[in-house]
Amino acid sequence: MSVKSLTSQPVRRERGSLPALAVVTLLTGLGAGLGGMLLALLLHGIQHLAYGYSVTHLISGESFLQGVSAAAPERRVLVLTLCGLVAGLGWWALYRFGRPLVSIRQAVKSDDPQMPLLSTTVHAVLQIVTVALGSPLGREVAPREIGSMLAGWLSRRAGLSVAQSRIMVACGAGAGLAAVYNVPLGGAVFVLEVLLGTFGWTALVPAIVTSAVAALVAQAGLGNEHQYLVPSLTLSASLVVWSVVCGPIFGAAAWGFTEITKRSRAAAPKDWRLPVLSLLNFAIIGVLAMHFPQLLGNGKGPAGLAFDGGLTIGLAAMLLVLKVVITVSSLRAGAEGGLLTPGLANGALLAIVLGGLWSLIWPGASLGGFAVVGATAFLAASMQMPITAVVLMFEFTRVSQDFLIPVLFAVGGAYLGFQACAKWLPSLQLGFGFNWGAGSKAR
């Protein structure tokens, strides 16, 4: 069903001019890059204030995990309690007083691809603020929403056709992703594979241009750095065979994760219960973080530890269970955010467990190698984007192209495992249907 127009203006003509399309493409890349850069700087600034980073540490790039670990345990509880207040009151006020939100997928399929400017901006900023304070959800949706919102507004102003506007809204989302994570190719492939489902020239050219421009603009403020510092990893026969054997396991795990997060998000309240549940949820996460600071944030910390081989099997298993629980509970309480980096972290942690056990039988592969392969497989299956996941992981980590072999084996197995579970297993009833409230938001 198409989303109704947010304005009273008539539907645009069937074809917009190529010069107008070129201008919108360039401005979308510039705007998404600037928006992604500002959101990332806001994230880092709030983390600095909340957990007591020094200015020197902020400039030198001290990780969020290092800053959280150095903070007093009581401070973690206090900051997470504040996060619950911000999340609960912020989203309750947005649902109560703001215009109805339009997701990126809805806008891409709409006959009038527009997203409300103020509500979308507030929604994005709330995601960034809560993730900075320690929410376990991802920050990637916020820059995508800002990029799509801007692209829709520019398309209307330029008089582009509906088809062109849909493409530009999708490109705005990919450009936002490219900007905040410095993944120009990943952003473009995300547009083509996930949002538009086509690699045709009319979509390919603006997708590549907007993502490249956005990444270049964001580098001016964030630097030309990749997300994860991964040590030199070597390929082994043990890792290749493991990727074939364990690929379907990652797919099954990804299917279960997708089911419970989907149900939790659909059941999240929008009324007065949202602030209450949000405050309770994040206060509990703060207590857990007194002992496990790795839980805080979007999952970059534990994923980085996994890639670096800095986790034991026992700690990885504990973090995996707790990470899934707090991600699900945060969605159920009404918090918003992405699942890209949380899914990547889950895959890396699961890979440490499976890879560590495998090494007892067939040694020779590093734990970091297992983590890279497993994270890609889980991400590909959980978000149903195999090509995008592979591209993103190689841009995230800059690992050797030799790893394409086990990564592709694992991704293929995970994708098939996910599809098999979706086809043959009944819908899970996992206990998240309590009558706390209702509401469903497509992301």
N, C-alpha and C positions, 0 to 999 in steps of 0.2 A: 504494500500500500504506500502510495507516495505521501510525503510530508507536505502539508498544506503550506502555502506561501506565507511568509512572515510579513509581507507588505501587500499593498493593494495595487502594485504596478502590474501591468499586463505581462504575459509570457513573451520572452524575447524571440527574435526572428530565428530561423532555422540555421543560419550560418553567419558567424561574425567575421570581421576582416582579419586577415593574417597579420597586418601590422599591430592591430589591437591585441591579438593573441600573443604576439611576441613581447609587447610591452607588459602585459599582465604576467607572462611567464617570468620575465626578469624581475618585476616588482615583487612577485610572490616569493622568489628565491631570496631577494634582499630582505623582505619583511620577515619571512620565516627564520632566516639566519639571525637577524637582529633579535627577534622574539625569543628564539632558543637560547641565544647568548645571555640575554637579560634574565631569563628564567634560571639558567644555570648559575649565574652570578648571585641571584637572590637566594638560591639553594645554599650555596657555599657561605654566603654571609650569615644566614640564619643558623647554620651549623656552627659557625665560628662563635656567635653570640651565645647560643644555647649550651654548648659544651665546653666553652672556655678556651678555644684555640687562641694562640697568640697570633698577631698579625704576621709575624715571620713565618709561622707554620702554615698559615693560610696561603701566603704567597709562594712558599716553597712546595706546596702541593701535598702536605701531610694528609693521609687518607682519613676518611670519616671514621673508619674502624679504630685507627690510632687515637683520634681525638676522643671518641666515646670511651675507649678502654682507659684512657688517662683521667677521665672525669670521675669524680667520686660516685660510688653506687647510689647514694641518696640523691645526687643531682640527676641521675638517669631517671629515677622514679618521678622526680619533680617535673622534669622536662616532658616525659611521656604523659603525665597527668595534664599538663598544659596542652599537649598535642590532642588529647581527648576532648578538652574544652573547645579548642579551635575547630576541630573536625566536627564535633556534634553541633555546636551553635552555628558554625559557618554554613554547613550544608542544610541544616534545618531552616535557617533564614533564607538561603537561596531558593529552596523549594517552596517556602511560604510566600516570599515577596518577589522573587525573580520571574522572568519569562521562562516558559518551558524549554528545557535543554533539547538540542538537536544533536544527535551523535554524528560522527564523521560518516559512518556507513549509511545512516539515514539521509544525510545531505547528498552523498554521492548518488543515491538512487532517486532523489527528489526531482520533481519538475521545476522546482525553484530552490536551487542548492544554496540556501542561506542559513547561517547560524547566528543566533542572537548575540550581539556584540558584548553587552555588559555581562549577561549571565554566563556566557562562555568564558570570558576573561576571569570572572570571579571563580568559576569552577576550576579553571586551570591553575590560578594562583593558590587556591586552597590545597590542591594536590601537591604543589611544590612546597608550600609551607609545612604541611603535615609530614611529607617524606623527609624534609630537612630536620624536623623534630624527632624523627625516628619511626614513622609509620613503615610497616614492612611491605607496602605496595610500591609499584614502580612509578617513576617520574616521567616516563616517555609519552604518556597520553597527553599531558599538558602542552608541550610544544607542538604536538601534532594538531591539537585542537586550535591553538592560536594560528598556526599556518593555514589550516583549512578555513577558519573563519575569515582571515584576511583575504584568501584567494576568492572566496565567495563574494565578498564585498567588492573586490577589484573587478571581478568578472561582470557583476551587475553594472558597475559604473562604466565599464568599457563596452557594454552592449554585446557581450559574447552570447553565442547560442547556448541552449540548455546543455547540449552534448559537450561543448567546449568548457562550460562552467563546471560540469561534473568532473571532467578530467582535471581541471585546475584545482578544484577542492581536494581531490585525491593527491595531486602533486604537492599541495600545501602541507598535507599531513606527512608525506615522505620527506619533504624539505625540513620540516620541524624535527623529525627523527634524525635526519642527517646532521643537522646543526648541533643538537644537544649531545650526540654521541660521536661526532666526527666520523660518520659512516656514509659518505656520498653515494657509493655504489649500493650499499644496503638500503638507503632511503629510496633510491630509484626502483630497485627490485621489489621493495615492499609495496610501492604504488602499483606496479604492474602485476605482480602475482596475487597480492592479497586484496587490494581495494578495487582494481579494475578488471582483473582476470584476463588481461590481454597484453601482448608485447607488440602490438601494431604501432606503426610509425607515428600516428596521431597522438598516441599516449607516450611512446618511448622517448621522443625528443623533449617534450616539456618536462617529463619525469627526470631525465638525466640533467637537464639544464638547471631546473629549480633546486635539485638536491646538491649539485656541484656548487652553485652560487651560495646557497645557504651554508654549506660547510665552510666555504672560504670566508664568508662574512663572520661566522662564529669563531673561526680561528683567530681573528683579530683580538678577541677578548679572552678566549679560553686556551689559546695555544694549539699547536698541531701535535696533539698527543693522543695515543690510543687508550682505551679504557682499562685494560688489564696488562700488567707487567708480567709476562710469562717467561720463565727461564728457557734456555735452549732445550728442546725436547727431541728425542730420537725415536724413530719408528722401529717397531719390533714385530716379529711374527706373533708373539703372545698377544700384543695389542690388537692386531688385525683379526685374529681368530675370536678374541673376546668381543670385538665390535659386532661380529656376525652373530655370535651366540646371545649377547645381551641386548641387541637392538630391540627385539620385540618386548623385552621386559620394560625398557624405557617407554615404549609406546603404550603399554598397559598402564604404567604408572601415570603417564601424562593424561590418559583418558580419565582415570580416577580423579586426578587433580582438577581437570577441566569440569567434570561433573559436579564436584562439591563446590567449586568456586562459582559456577553458574547458578546453582541453587541458592547459595548464600547471598549472592548479589541480588537475585530476584526477590528474596524474602526480606531484604533490608527495609527498615521502616523509614518513613519520611516525616512523621509527626513528632510529638513531644518525646517519644521513646528514643529517637535518634540521639539526642544529647546525653540521655541517661546511659544508654548502652555503650555509646562511644567513650564516655568518661570511664566507665567500668572496664571496658576492654583495654584501653591504653594504659590505665593504671596497673592492670595485671601484667601487661607486657613490660612495664617499667620494673615491676618486681622481678620478673624473669631476667631482665637485662642486668640486674644487680650481679647475677652469677654468669650470665651469657651475653656479654656486650655485642657479640657477633650477630645477635638477632636483629639489632636495630638497623633501620634503613632498608633500601630496596633489594638487598641481597648481594650487592657488589662486594662487601667485605668477606663473607664466607666463600663466595665464588673465587675471589682472588686468592684466598688461603688454599682452596682446593687446587687451583691451577699451579700454585707454587709448591704443592706437596706438603703444606704445613699443617695438615689435619691427620689425626689418627682415625682408625675405623670407628672406634667408639664415639669420639666427639662428633664425627661427621654424621653418624646415625642419630645422635641426640639432637644436633642442630637441624637435621632434616625434618624430624618429627615435629619439633617445636616451631620451625619456620612454616611448615604447612598449616599447623594449628592456628598460629597467630595471623597468617594471611587470610585464612577462611573466617576467623572470628572478626577480623577488621572489616571485611566485606559485609559480613552478617550484621555488624553494628552500624553500618551505613557509611563507612569511609569509602573514598573513591581513589582510584589509581590504576596503573597498568599492571600487567602480569608478565611482561617480557623478561625483565631482570629477575623477578622472583622465580619464574620458571627456569631460567638459566641457572640460578643458584641451586634450585632443587635438583636439577639434572647433574650438576657438578658434585653435589653432596652424595647423591645416590651412586654416582660413578665411583667415588672414593670407597664406599662400602662394598660394592660389587667388585671393583677392581682390586681392592685389598684382599678380599677373599680369594679371588682368582689367582693372585700372586702367590698365595700359599701353595697352589697346585702347579702353576707355571710361572715362575719368576722371570723377570727380564724387562718388564715395562714399568715406567715411572707412574706414580700416582697422578702427577700433573697431566700426563698423556691421557689416562683414563678420564680425568675430569673434563678435559677439552672435548673429547669425543662424546661423552655422556651428556654434557651440557647442550651440545648442538642437537643431539638426537631428541632429548626431552623438549627443547624449545621448538624444534621442527614439528613434533607431533602435537604438543599442547596447543600451539597456535595455528596448526595446519598450514604451515608455510615452509616446506622443505628447502626450496631454493634460497629464500630470504634468510633462513636460519644459517645455512652454510656460509653465505656471503657475510652476514653480520658477524659470525664467530671469527672468521678470518680477519675481518677489519677490526674487531674488538681486540684480538690477541696478537695478530701478525705472526702466527705460527707458520712453520714451514709448509709448503705446498705438498710435501710428502704425506702430510696428515689427511689429505683429501681422500685417500683410499679407505682408512678405517672410519673416517667421518661419514662418507657416503654409504658405506656398508651399514653403519649404525642408524643413520637417518632413514635409509630405505626400510630396514627392519622395524624401526620405531613407527614409521608411518603405516606400515602394514599391520603392526600390532594394534595401533590405535583404531584403525578401521575395523579390524576383526572384533575388538571389544565393543565398538559402537554398533556393530551388526548383530552379534550373537549374545551379548550380555544384556539383561534387562536394565532399565533405568534404576540407578541406585537410590535407595531410600536411606540416607545417611544421617538422619536425625537433626536436620537443620530446618525442619518445617514448623517449629514452634510458632505460635500465633503472636509474634512480637510486632508485626507490622507487615505491610505489603509494599510492593513497588518493584518495578523492573526497568532497568536502564540498559539498553544495548550499547556496547562500546565498540 
